[in-house]
């Protein structure tokens, strides 16, 4: 075994308590967001076609759905045609969106008592 095998890791420092707390809050919000979406989509009062009924209920809903699809396509094209450093920064956007969804469902759980 080479004694200098781990010299490259000499400058690496462990995360501080604050960074660990931030990571735990991030993971907790993402998990709350995933649970909230799952409960909302697969709840006992919903059917698989509720999304389709919502989209076709009014022209405004259809326009919002089309706009959401266009935004996803544009984000994908933007994310696949940029440099690696920019891609790392842009790939955090879905994490932040999921955290916002987690905040929404956590707020809803605390204020109403259900997801």
MIPA-758213 format. One record per atom (N, C-alpha, C): x, y, z. Coordinates in steps of 0.02 Angstrom, whole numbers, padded with zeros to 5 digits, always signed. Atoms other than C-alpha are relative to their C-alpha. Example, Ala and Ser with C-alpha at 12.3 -4.5 7.8 and 13.67 -1.06 7.14 Angstrom:
2
+00045-00059+00000+00615-00225+00390+00045+00060+00000-00042-00059-00003+00684-00053+00357-00039+00055+00037
This chain:
115
+00042-00059+00000+00000+00000+00000+00045+00062+00000-00039-00061+00007+00068+00169-00050-00015+00048+00058+00013-00044-00057+00091+00283+00102-00024+00069-00020+00021-00066+00023+00058+00439-00003-00066-00003-00039+00062+00010+00038-00104+00371-00073-00053+00052+00017+00053-00045-00021-00214+00489+00026+00024+00071+00011-00026-00068-00006-00106+00646+00017-00044+00051-00035+00044-00047+00036-00229+00723-00105-00058+00023+00044+00055-00017-00045-00358+00725+00035+00022+00040+00061-00028-00034-00058-00246+00820+00156-00035+00066+00013+00030-00066-00007-00331+00988+00124-00076-00001+00010+00073+00005-00006-00510+00924+00136-00019+00006+00074+00023-00010-00068-00598+00984+00293-00072-00024+00006+00069+00022-00008-00759+00912+00365-00048+00060+00000+00051-00052+00000-00920+01010+00350-00009+00026+00071+00015-00030-00066-00962+01130+00490-00070-00022+00022+00067+00016-00025-01115+01107+00598-00054+00036-00039+00048-00040+00039-01204+01245+00501-00013-00032-00068+00009+00031+00065-01173+01159+00333-00038-00066+00007+00037+00062-00012-01235+00995+00404-00074+00014+00013+00069-00020-00014-01393+01080+00469-00035+00022-00064+00029-00021+00064-01423+01161+00298-00015-00061-00043+00012+00060+00040-01405+00992+00213-00059-00040+00026+00056+00036-00029-01527+00911+00334-00067+00035-00014+00061-00037+00015-01656+01049+00309-00018-00008-00074+00012+00009+00071-01636+01034+00120-00030-00068-00014+00026+00068+00010-01663+00846+00124-00070-00006+00029+00067+00004-00031-01812+00865+00243-00052+00034-00043+00048-00035+00042-01896+00993+00130-00014-00038-00065+00010+00040+00061-01868+00885-00024-00044-00060+00014+00041+00058-00018-01942+00734+00064-00072+00021+00014+00068-00026-00011-02092+00838+00122-00034+00015-00066+00028-00014+00066-02116+00895-00057-00020-00063-00036+00016+00063+00033-02110+00718-00124-00061-00034+00033+00057+00030-00035-02231+00655+00010-00064+00039-00017+00059-00040+00016-02349+00801-00023-00026-00012-00070+00020+00014+00069-02349+00771-00210-00032-00070-00004+00027+00068+00002-02377+00584-00183-00070-00003+00031+00066+00000-00033-02522+00613-00062-00050+00036-00044+00045-00039+00042-02597+00743-00178-00020-00039-00063+00014+00036+00062-02583+00633-00333-00037-00065+00012+00028+00066-00011-02629+00466-00257-00047-00003+00059+00047-00002-00056-02751+00521-00122-00063-00038-00017+00060+00040+00010-02913+00427-00098-00055+00038-00038+00052-00038+00033-03017+00570-00169+00016+00014-00073-00020-00016+00068-02923+00581-00333-00003-00062-00044-00002+00053+00050-02931+00478-00490+00058+00014-00047-00056-00012+00046-02796+00455-00621-00014+00053-00053+00017-00048+00052-02890+00570-00740-00013+00070+00026+00012-00067-00027-02905+00719-00622+00044+00052-00033-00044-00049+00034-02755+00804-00705-00029+00017-00068+00029-00013+00066-02837+00784-00875-00064+00042+00007+00061-00039-00011-03003+00851-00808+00018+00073+00016-00020-00067-00017-02912+01002-00735+00025+00037-00062-00027-00033+00060-02821+01038-00899-00056+00019-00048+00053-00013+00048-02980+01027-01003-00058+00039+00030+00055-00036-00031-03089+01121-00878-00008+00070-00028+00005-00067+00028-03048+01291-00951+00060+00013-00046-00056-00016+00045-02940+01367-01088+00061+00027+00038-00056-00026-00039-02835+01454-00955+00042-00056+00029-00037+00057-00027-02789+01288-00875+00041-00034-00055-00037+00031+00056-02741+01217-01045+00060+00043-00019-00056-00044+00016-02634+01370-01080+00055-00006+00052-00050+00009-00052-02547+01350-00912+00037-00066-00007-00032+00065+00009-02514+01167-00947+00049+00002-00059-00044-00006+00059-02442+01206-01119+00061+00043+00017-00055-00043-00021-02337+01345-01044+00049-00038+00044-00044+00040-00043-02269+01225-00912+00042-00049-00041-00037+00046+00044-02221+01100-01047+00054+00037-00038-00049-00040+00036-02134+01236-01147+00058+00020+00046-00053-00019-00048-02038+01295-00992+00045-00059+00014-00041+00059-00013-01980+01117-00957+00045-00015-00060-00040+00012+00060-01922+01095-01137+00056+00051-00007-00050-00053+00005-01832+01263-01139+00054-00010+00054-00050+00012-00053-01747+01224-00972+00045-00058-00018-00041+00058+00020-01690+01055-01038+00049+00019-00055-00045-00022+00055-01619+01133-01197+00054+00046+00027-00050-00045-00030-01533+01269-01096+00051-00039+00041-00044+00038-00043-01462+01145-00973+00046-00047-00038-00041+00046+00038-01394+01031-01109+00047+00036-00049-00043-00037+00047-01308+01170-01211+00043+00052+00034-00042-00048-00036-01207+01261-01078+00063-00034+00025-00063+00028-00025-01034+01239-01005-00012-00039+00065+00007+00042-00060-01002+01120-00861-00010+00041+00063+00009-00042-00060-00985+01259-00730-00070+00029+00003+00068-00027+00002-01148+01340-00785-00051-00056+00012+00046+00056-00010-01231+01168-00788-00006-00018+00073+00003+00015-00072-01184+01138-00607-00044+00050+00036+00042-00051-00032-01265+01302-00558-00072-00007-00020+00068+00006+00024-01419+01274-00666-00033-00063+00027+00031+00062-00024-01444+01097-00602-00024+00005+00072+00027-00011-00067-01478+01167-00428-00072+00025-00002+00067-00027+00005-01639+01245-00492-00054-00051+00017+00051+00049-00020-01742+01083-00481+00000-00014+00075-00004+00010-00073-01680+01061-00302-00036+00056+00035+00034-00057-00031-01738+01236-00257-00075-00002-00011+00072+00006+00015-01906+01208-00342-00031-00053+00046+00026+00053-00043-01928+01046-00245-00002+00023+00073+00001-00028-00068-01883+01137-00084-00059+00047+00009+00058-00044-00004-02016+01268-00121-00065-00040+00005+00058+00044-00005-02143+01130-00149-00004-00030+00071-00002+00025-00069-02088+01056+00018-00023+00051+00051+00022-00054-00045-02112+01224+00104-00075+00009-00005+00072-00007+00010-02286+01238+00028-00039-00055+00036+00036+00055-00031-02341+01066+00085+00010-00002+00076-00011-00004-00072-02262+01088+00257-00044+00054+00031+00043-00054-00024-02353+01254+00279-00073-00023+00000+00069+00025+00005-02514+01173+00221-00015-00051+00054+00009+00050-00053-02489+01029+00343-00006+00033+00068+00001-00033-00065-02456+01146+00489-00062+00043+00009+00057-00045-00007-02601+01264+00452-00067-00036-00004+00065+00034+00009-02738+01143+00397-00003-00068+00033-00001+00066-00031-02683+00979+00474+00001-00057-00049-00006+00053+00051-02676+00883+00310+00040+00027-00058-00041-00019+00057-02570+00883+00153-00043+00036-00050
